[in-house]
Amino acid sequence: MKIKYFAETDTALVEFSEHAVSETREINENIYVDLDADGNLVSMTIEHAASQANIAEVAYQQIGPVAG
């Protein structure tokens, strides 16, 4: 997973996979998700990320073993 933050537009892009995007769905006026041909999540775009997602602080915590 990769998180990219574009300060000039206050946009966050969270990439979950490198699959080709087949469809983009609008969740609301600030959040969009990209899906592959099988409906799996590829990425999520968050506009106005400073107020929508508290982008100033990002943390990762793994609970339990990684599913394989």
C-alpha positions in Angstrom: 0.0 0.0 0.0 1.2 3.5 -0.8 -0.1 6.9 0.4 0.7 9.9 -1.7 -0.2 13.4 -0.5 -0.3 16.3 -2.9 0.0 19.4 -0.8 -0.7 21.9 -3.6 -4.2 20.4 -4.1 -4.7 19.0 -0.5 -5.4 15.6 -2.1 -4.5 12.2 -0.8 -4.2 9.1 -3.0 -4.2 5.7 -1.2 -3.0 2.9 -3.5 -3.9 -0.6 -2.5 -2.8 -2.5 -5.6 -1.3 -1.9 -9.0 -4.2 -3.5 -10.9 -5.7 -1.6 -13.8 -8.6 0.6 -12.9 -11.9 -0.4 -14.5 -14.3 1.8 -12.7 -14.3 4.9 -10.5 -17.1 5.4 -8.0 -17.9 8.6 -6.2 -18.6 8.0 -2.5 -19.3 11.7 -1.8 -18.1 15.0 -3.3 -14.6 14.5 -1.8 -14.0 10.7 -1.9 -13.6 8.5 -4.9 -12.7 4.8 -5.1 -11.2 3.0 -8.1 -12.1 -0.6 -8.7 -10.5 -3.3 -11.0 -12.5 -5.4 -13.4 -13.4 -7.9 -10.6 -14.7 -5.1 -8.3 -11.6 -5.1 -6.0 -10.4 -1.9 -4.5 -7.4 -0.4 -6.4 -7.2 3.1 -4.9 -9.0 5.8 -3.1 -8.7 9.6 -3.7 -9.5 12.0 -0.9 -10.0 15.7 -1.8 -9.6 18.3 0.9 -7.6 15.6 2.8 -6.6 17.9 5.7 -10.2 18.2 6.8 -11.6 15.0 5.5 -9.0 12.5 6.7 -6.7 14.1 9.2 -3.8 13.6 6.8 -1.3 15.2 9.2 -1.1 12.0 11.1 -0.8 8.5 9.5 -0.2 5.4 11.5 -0.1 1.7 10.6 -0.7 -1.1 13.1 -0.9 -4.8 12.3 -3.0 -7.0 14.6 -2.4 -10.7 14.2 -0.8 -12.6 11.4 -0.9 -11.5 7.8 -3.6 -13.4 5.8 -2.1 -15.4 3.0 
